[in-house]
Amino acid sequence: MQTSFNNIDEIFEFKGLWDIHSKCGLKIHKKDNKYIVLVSELYQDNPGTSVTQASCSLAKQICDAFQIPMNEIIYIEHNPGMNSKLSFYNEEFYMVEFEILENEFVNPKWTQLSKEQINFFLT
């Protein structure tokens, strides 16, 4: 199975759980006064932690690396389609909302987004 990566601009290397070397696809789009940060799961091309398991840490690492104020981020996780007949390999997008506590992201909450909503954020 091959993934489709229409929504990434670069590969971002990050420290996953237990500081394991990990990678994700990354697109950052500035819209109004917010930074739309889209992270994409790389499946077999990621040697470490998935973007979902590292949400809080990954969002913070991206803010630090790109000097994005934590309160100006809209963080979206992307699970690319795997061109499979199995429904759990369909393309999905989730907005993750965090609380900010002591300069860290905590308590993530996921909300699934439609393709129309993603197009709104990225245009």
VOROVEX-748269 format. One record per atom (N, C-alpha, C): residue number from 1; residue in one letter; atom name; x, y, z. Coordinates in pm, 1 decimal. Layout:
BEGIN
k, r, a, x, y, z
NUM, A, CA, X, Y, Z
...
//
This chain:
BEGIN
k, r, a, x, y, z
1, M, N, 84.0, -119.2, 0.0
1, M, CA, 0.0, 0.0, 0.0
1, M, C, 87.4, 124.0, 0.0
2, Q, N, 54.1, 218.7, -81.4
2, Q, CA, 128.3, 343.5, -90.6
2, Q, C, 39.5, 456.9, -42.6
3, T, N, 95.6, 546.6, 36.3
3, T, CA, 17.9, 660.2, 84.5
3, T, C, 21.1, 774.0, -16.3
4, S, N, -75.6, 863.6, -3.2
4, S, CA, -77.7, 983.3, -87.9
4, S, C, -42.5, 1103.0, -0.5
5, F, N, 50.6, 1186.0, -44.3
5, F, CA, 98.2, 1297.1, 36.4
5, F, C, 77.1, 1429.8, -34.2
6, N, N, -45.9, 1462.2, -65.6
6, N, CA, -75.1, 1588.6, -132.9
6, N, C, -69.5, 1707.0, -37.8
7, N, N, -69.4, 1682.1, 91.9
7, N, CA, -83.9, 1791.0, 188.2
7, N, C, 41.1, 1818.9, 270.0
8, I, N, 161.2, 1784.5, 219.4
8, I, CA, 281.1, 1815.3, 296.4
8, I, C, 379.8, 1896.1, 212.7
9, D, N, 456.8, 1978.8, 282.0
9, D, CA, 561.3, 2057.8, 216.8
9, D, C, 699.8, 2005.7, 253.2
10, E, N, 711.8, 1943.1, 369.2
10, E, CA, 842.2, 1894.7, 413.9
10, E, C, 825.4, 1780.0, 512.9
11, I, N, 936.6, 1710.7, 536.4
11, I, CA, 941.8, 1609.1, 640.0
11, I, C, 999.1, 1675.8, 764.7
12, F, N, 930.6, 1659.7, 877.3
12, F, CA, 974.3, 1719.5, 1003.3
12, F, C, 1018.1, 1607.4, 1096.3
13, E, N, 1139.4, 1617.6, 1146.4
13, E, CA, 1191.3, 1519.0, 1241.0
13, E, C, 1167.1, 1570.0, 1381.6
14, F, N, 1116.1, 1481.5, 1467.3
14, F, CA, 1083.9, 1521.3, 1604.0
14, F, C, 1118.4, 1410.5, 1702.4
15, K, N, 1120.9, 1447.9, 1830.3
15, K, CA, 1141.7, 1350.0, 1936.6
15, K, C, 1005.7, 1296.2, 1976.7
16, G, N, 987.0, 1166.8, 1957.4
16, G, CA, 861.9, 1103.0, 1995.1
16, G, C, 864.9, 1058.9, 2140.5
17, L, N, 776.8, 968.5, 2174.7
17, L, CA, 774.0, 914.2, 2309.7
17, L, C, 910.1, 857.5, 2345.2
18, W, N, 953.1, 878.9, 2467.3
18, W, CA, 1083.5, 833.8, 2516.9
18, W, C, 1198.9, 884.1, 2429.9
19, D, N, 1180.5, 1002.4, 2367.8
19, D, CA, 1281.2, 1066.6, 2282.1
19, D, C, 1320.0, 983.2, 2160.0
20, I, N, 1231.2, 895.7, 2114.6
20, I, CA, 1258.6, 813.8, 1996.5
20, I, C, 1252.3, 902.2, 1872.0
21, H, N, 1353.0, 888.4, 1784.6
21, H, CA, 1356.9, 962.6, 1658.0
21, H, C, 1231.3, 929.9, 1576.9
22, S, N, 1157.6, 1033.6, 1537.0
22, S, CA, 1031.0, 1017.0, 1465.5
22, S, C, 1022.5, 1119.7, 1353.4
23, K, N, 934.4, 1094.8, 1256.6
23, K, CA, 916.4, 1185.7, 1142.9
23, K, C, 768.5, 1197.0, 1108.0
24, C, N, 732.6, 1314.2, 1053.8
24, C, CA, 597.1, 1336.0, 1003.2
24, C, C, 604.9, 1429.5, 883.4
25, G, N, 499.2, 1431.3, 805.6
25, G, CA, 486.4, 1532.9, 702.7
25, G, C, 438.8, 1661.4, 767.4
26, L, N, 476.0, 1775.8, 711.2
26, L, CA, 439.7, 1902.9, 772.5
26, L, C, 405.6, 2007.1, 666.3
27, K, N, 298.0, 2079.1, 690.9
27, K, CA, 261.0, 2196.5, 611.5
27, K, C, 220.3, 2303.8, 711.5
28, I, N, 272.9, 2423.9, 694.0
28, I, CA, 234.8, 2537.6, 778.0
28, I, C, 180.6, 2645.8, 686.0
29, H, N, 60.7, 2692.8, 718.4
29, H, CA, -7.0, 2793.1, 635.3
29, H, C, -53.9, 2905.1, 727.5
30, K, N, -14.2, 3026.1, 698.5
30, K, CA, -58.8, 3141.2, 778.7
30, K, C, -189.2, 3192.7, 720.9
31, K, N, -289.7, 3204.7, 805.9
31, K, CA, -419.6, 3256.4, 763.5
31, K, C, -469.8, 3350.4, 871.6
32, D, N, -496.3, 3472.7, 831.6
32, D, CA, -536.2, 3577.1, 925.8
32, D, C, -428.4, 3586.7, 1033.7
33, N, N, -464.6, 3573.8, 1158.4
33, N, CA, -367.8, 3582.6, 1268.0
33, N, C, -334.3, 3445.9, 1326.4
34, K, N, -355.7, 3341.2, 1250.8
34, K, CA, -330.5, 3205.0, 1299.5
34, K, C, -234.4, 3132.3, 1207.3
35, Y, N, -169.2, 3032.9, 1262.7
35, Y, CA, -84.0, 2942.3, 1185.8
35, Y, C, -154.8, 2807.7, 1179.0
36, I, N, -190.4, 2767.0, 1058.7
36, I, CA, -251.5, 2636.0, 1038.2
36, I, C, -136.2, 2537.4, 1024.6
37, V, N, -124.1, 2446.7, 1118.9
37, V, CA, -17.1, 2347.2, 1119.0
37, V, C, -81.2, 2212.7, 1089.4
38, L, N, -44.4, 2156.0, 975.7
38, L, CA, -97.4, 2026.3, 933.0
38, L, C, 15.9, 1925.1, 941.2
39, V, N, 0.6, 1825.8, 1028.4
39, V, CA, 99.4, 1718.5, 1039.7
39, V, C, 39.2, 1592.1, 979.6
40, S, N, 119.3, 1522.6, 900.1
40, S, CA, 71.5, 1401.5, 832.3
40, S, C, 147.8, 1280.1, 882.3
41, E, N, 74.0, 1175.3, 910.5
41, E, CA, 133.9, 1047.2, 947.5
41, E, C, 207.5, 992.3, 826.2
42, L, N, 324.9, 935.1, 848.5
42, L, CA, 404.9, 878.7, 739.3
42, L, C, 401.7, 726.1, 736.0
43, Y, N, 329.8, 663.6, 828.5
43, Y, CA, 316.7, 517.9, 835.0
43, Y, C, 452.7, 449.5, 831.4
44, Q, N, 482.3, 367.4, 732.4
44, Q, CA, 605.2, 288.7, 729.7
44, Q, C, 731.2, 375.3, 718.8
45, D, N, 720.7, 498.8, 674.2
45, D, CA, 837.2, 585.7, 660.6
45, D, C, 873.2, 655.8, 791.5
46, N, N, 795.9, 634.4, 896.3
46, N, CA, 822.8, 692.8, 1027.1
46, N, C, 879.6, 583.8, 1117.6
47, P, N, 1004.5, 597.6, 1162.2
47, P, CA, 1064.3, 494.4, 1245.2
47, P, C, 1019.0, 498.6, 1391.3
48, G, N, 942.1, 600.2, 1429.2
48, G, CA, 911.1, 618.7, 1570.8
48, G, C, 764.7, 634.9, 1601.8
49, T, N, 734.2, 736.4, 1680.5
49, T, CA, 602.3, 761.5, 1736.7
49, T, C, 508.4, 821.7, 1632.4
50, S, N, 382.2, 780.3, 1634.9
50, S, CA, 283.6, 837.4, 1543.1
50, S, C, 248.6, 979.6, 1585.9
51, V, N, 196.0, 1058.0, 1492.0
51, V, CA, 160.1, 1196.6, 1523.5
51, V, C, 51.4, 1202.4, 1630.8
52, T, N, -38.3, 1106.1, 1632.2
52, T, CA, -146.4, 1105.9, 1731.0
52, T, C, -93.5, 1077.6, 1871.2
53, Q, N, 0.4, 985.8, 1882.7
53, Q, CA, 56.0, 953.9, 2014.5
53, Q, C, 141.8, 1067.6, 2069.1
54, A, N, 193.1, 1153.3, 1982.3
54, A, CA, 284.3, 1260.2, 2025.3
54, A, C, 223.1, 1399.2, 2011.0
55, S, N, 93.0, 1409.8, 2000.8
55, S, CA, 28.0, 1537.6, 1968.0
55, S, C, 78.4, 1656.0, 2049.0
56, C, N, 73.6, 1647.2, 2180.3
56, C, CA, 111.8, 1761.3, 2264.6
56, C, C, 258.1, 1798.1, 2245.2
57, S, N, 344.4, 1699.5, 2251.9
57, S, CA, 487.3, 1722.9, 2236.5
57, S, C, 521.6, 1770.7, 2095.7
58, L, N, 462.2, 1708.8, 1995.0
58, L, CA, 490.1, 1745.0, 1856.2
58, L, C, 446.3, 1888.7, 1827.6
59, A, N, 327.9, 1926.7, 1871.7
59, A, CA, 280.6, 2064.3, 1850.6
59, A, C, 376.8, 2164.2, 1915.1
60, K, N, 425.2, 2134.8, 2033.6
60, K, CA, 520.2, 2223.2, 2102.2
60, K, C, 652.5, 2229.4, 2027.4
61, Q, N, 702.2, 2114.8, 1979.8
61, Q, CA, 828.3, 2113.2, 1906.1
61, Q, C, 817.9, 2195.3, 1777.0
62, I, N, 702.5, 2188.3, 1710.2
62, I, CA, 682.6, 2267.3, 1588.0
62, I, C, 677.9, 2416.0, 1621.4
63, C, N, 606.1, 2452.2, 1727.8
63, C, CA, 601.7, 2593.5, 1768.9
63, C, C, 741.8, 2644.7, 1798.9
64, D, N, 820.3, 2565.5, 1869.0
64, D, CA, 957.0, 2606.8, 1902.4
64, D, C, 1044.0, 2618.9, 1777.3
65, A, N, 1035.7, 2520.2, 1688.2
65, A, CA, 1121.5, 2517.7, 1569.7
65, A, C, 1090.6, 2631.6, 1472.8
66, F, N, 962.2, 2670.1, 1462.9
66, F, CA, 921.7, 2770.9, 1364.6
66, F, C, 880.9, 2903.6, 1429.7
67, Q, N, 907.6, 2917.2, 1558.7
67, Q, CA, 877.9, 3039.0, 1634.6
67, Q, C, 732.3, 3081.7, 1619.5
68, I, N, 643.9, 2985.9, 1640.6
68, I, CA, 499.7, 3010.3, 1635.1
68, I, C, 449.3, 3027.9, 1777.8
69, P, N, 384.2, 3138.5, 1808.8
69, P, CA, 326.4, 3153.2, 1943.2
69, P, C, 222.0, 3042.8, 1968.2
70, M, N, 228.8, 2983.6, 2085.4
70, M, CA, 142.6, 2869.1, 2116.2
70, M, C, -6.0, 2902.5, 2104.9
71, N, N, -43.8, 3025.1, 2133.5
71, N, CA, -185.5, 3061.5, 2128.6
71, N, C, -231.4, 3100.7, 1987.9
72, E, N, -142.2, 3088.7, 1887.1
72, E, CA, -178.9, 3124.3, 1749.8
72, E, C, -179.7, 3003.6, 1656.7
73, I, N, -182.7, 2883.8, 1711.8
73, I, CA, -175.3, 2762.9, 1630.1
73, I, C, -313.1, 2698.0, 1615.9
74, I, N, -341.9, 2654.7, 1495.4
74, I, CA, -453.6, 2562.9, 1470.3
74, I, C, -387.0, 2434.6, 1422.2
75, Y, N, -395.1, 2332.1, 1502.0
75, Y, CA, -318.6, 2209.1, 1481.5
75, Y, C, -410.3, 2100.8, 1424.5
76, I, N, -371.1, 2047.0, 1308.8
76, I, CA, -453.0, 1947.0, 1240.1
76, I, C, -368.5, 1824.6, 1210.9
77, E, N, -422.0, 1708.4, 1246.2
77, E, CA, -356.5, 1581.3, 1215.0
77, E, C, -419.9, 1521.2, 1090.5
78, H, N, -334.3, 1469.5, 1004.5
78, H, CA, -377.1, 1411.4, 877.2
78, H, C, -331.5, 1266.4, 870.6
79, N, N, -425.7, 1177.9, 850.3
79, N, CA, -395.6, 1037.6, 824.0
79, N, C, -423.1, 1014.6, 676.2
80, P, N, -316.8, 1006.4, 593.9
80, P, CA, -337.7, 992.0, 449.9
80, P, C, -406.6, 860.8, 415.4
81, G, N, -479.6, 861.8, 304.9
81, G, CA, -540.7, 739.1, 255.6
81, G, C, -433.1, 640.2, 212.8
82, M, N, -458.7, 513.4, 235.7
82, M, CA, -361.0, 409.4, 201.5
82, M, C, -404.0, 329.5, 78.8
83, N, N, -500.1, 381.4, 2.1
83, N, CA, -547.0, 312.9, -118.9
83, N, C, -583.8, 167.6, -89.9
84, S, N, -662.7, 149.1, 14.1
84, S, CA, -704.0, 16.5, 57.8
84, S, C, -856.6, 7.6, 59.0
85, K, N, -908.3, -112.9, 54.2
85, K, CA, -1052.2, -132.9, 66.9
85, K, C, -1096.9, -128.0, 212.7
86, L, N, -1002.7, -131.1, 305.8
86, L, CA, -1034.5, -128.3, 448.3
86, L, C, -1061.6, 15.7, 492.5
87, S, N, -1175.8, 37.6, 556.5
87, S, CA, -1218.7, 173.8, 589.5
87, S, C, -1124.0, 244.6, 686.5
88, F, N, -1054.0, 171.9, 772.6
88, F, CA, -965.9, 239.2, 866.9
88, F, C, -838.5, 291.5, 800.9
89, Y, N, -821.4, 266.3, 670.7
89, Y, CA, -710.6, 324.3, 594.7
89, Y, C, -756.2, 441.3, 507.2
90, N, N, -879.2, 489.6, 526.3
90, N, CA, -927.3, 605.9, 451.9
90, N, C, -858.4, 732.8, 501.7
91, E, N, -850.6, 832.1, 415.9
91, E, CA, -792.1, 959.9, 455.0
91, E, C, -882.0, 1027.4, 558.0
92, E, N, -818.4, 1080.4, 664.2
92, E, CA, -892.6, 1148.7, 769.5
92, E, C, -813.3, 1269.7, 818.5
93, F, N, -887.3, 1371.1, 863.1
93, F, CA, -828.9, 1491.5, 919.6
93, F, C, -893.9, 1517.8, 1055.2
94, Y, N, -813.1, 1557.1, 1153.0
94, Y, CA, -863.6, 1589.2, 1286.2
94, Y, C, -800.4, 1719.1, 1334.9
95, M, N, -884.5, 1812.3, 1380.4
95, M, CA, -832.9, 1929.6, 1448.5
95, M, C, -811.1, 1888.1, 1593.3
96, V, N, -694.8, 1924.1, 1646.7
96, V, CA, -663.3, 1892.3, 1785.8
96, V, C, -655.1, 2023.5, 1861.8
97, E, N, -737.9, 2035.2, 1963.5
97, E, CA, -736.5, 2154.3, 2048.2
97, E, C, -670.9, 2117.6, 2180.2
98, F, N, -586.3, 2208.6, 2229.2
98, F, CA, -510.6, 2185.5, 2350.9
98, F, C, -539.8, 2294.9, 2452.1
99, E, N, -513.3, 2263.1, 2576.3
99, E, CA, -499.7, 2365.5, 2678.6
99, E, C, -351.1, 2395.7, 2687.7
100, I, N, -317.6, 2517.0, 2728.6
100, I, CA, -177.3, 2553.7, 2749.7
100, I, C, -157.7, 2569.7, 2899.9
101, L, N, -65.1, 2490.9, 2953.3
101, L, CA, -38.1, 2492.4, 3096.6
101, L, C, 113.0, 2493.1, 3116.8
102, E, N, 163.0, 2598.4, 3180.8
102, E, CA, 306.5, 2611.4, 3208.9
102, E, C, 390.9, 2593.2, 3082.6
103, N, N, 352.4, 2661.9, 2976.4
103, N, CA, 424.1, 2662.5, 2848.7
103, N, C, 430.5, 2524.5, 2781.4
104, E, N, 329.5, 2443.0, 2805.8
104, E, CA, 318.4, 2311.0, 2742.2
104, E, C, 175.0, 2293.7, 2693.6
105, F, N, 157.9, 2215.0, 2586.6
105, F, CA, 25.0, 2175.3, 2542.5
105, F, C, -18.1, 2053.5, 2623.1
106, V, N, -141.8, 2055.3, 2672.6
106, V, CA, -195.4, 1943.9, 2751.5
106, V, C, -341.5, 1919.5, 2712.5
107, N, N, -393.5, 1806.6, 2753.3
107, N, CA, -534.8, 1770.8, 2736.2
107, N, C, -584.8, 1786.1, 2592.6
108, P, N, -527.0, 1713.4, 2497.2
108, P, CA, -572.2, 1725.7, 2357.8
108, P, C, -714.2, 1672.7, 2339.8
109, K, N, -788.6, 1739.2, 2251.1
109, K, CA, -924.4, 1696.5, 2214.4
109, K, C, -932.8, 1697.0, 2062.9
110, W, N, -972.9, 1582.7, 2005.1
110, W, CA, -976.5, 1566.1, 1860.8
110, W, C, -1117.7, 1585.0, 1806.9
111, T, N, -1128.9, 1658.0, 1695.0
111, T, CA, -1255.4, 1674.9, 1624.3
111, T, C, -1230.2, 1645.3, 1477.4
112, Q, N, -1304.0, 1549.6, 1422.4
112, Q, CA, -1284.5, 1514.6, 1281.9
112, Q, C, -1333.3, 1627.6, 1192.2
113, L, N, -1257.4, 1652.9, 1085.2
113, L, CA, -1289.9, 1757.9, 989.8
113, L, C, -1321.7, 1698.2, 853.4
114, S, N, -1407.3, 1765.5, 779.6
114, S, CA, -1439.0, 1724.4, 643.3
114, S, C, -1335.5, 1784.0, 547.6
115, K, N, -1335.0, 1734.5, 425.2
115, K, CA, -1244.8, 1790.9, 323.2
115, K, C, -1277.3, 1937.9, 297.6
116, E, N, -1404.9, 1974.1, 304.3
116, E, CA, -1444.3, 2113.9, 284.8
116, E, C, -1383.8, 2202.1, 393.7
117, Q, N, -1386.4, 2154.0, 517.6
117, Q, CA, -1327.0, 2230.5, 627.2
117, Q, C, -1176.1, 2243.9, 608.8
118, I, N, -1110.3, 2138.7, 564.3
118, I, CA, -966.4, 2144.0, 539.1
118, I, C, -937.4, 2245.6, 428.2
119, N, N, -1016.4, 2243.4, 322.0
119, N, CA, -997.6, 2340.9, 213.7
119, N, C, -1013.2, 2483.8, 264.3
120, F, N, -1106.2, 2505.9, 354.9
120, F, CA, -1124.6, 2638.9, 414.6
120, F, C, -997.7, 2681.6, 488.6
121, F, N, -941.0, 2592.2, 568.9
121, F, CA, -821.9, 2626.4, 646.4
121, F, C, -700.5, 2651.2, 557.2
122, L, N, -689.0, 2577.5, 448.4
122, L, CA, -567.1, 2583.2, 367.8
122, L, C, -575.8, 2675.1, 246.7
123, T, N, -684.9, 2749.7, 232.6
123, T, CA, -693.4, 2843.9, 120.3
123, T, C, -701.1, 2986.7, 170.1
//
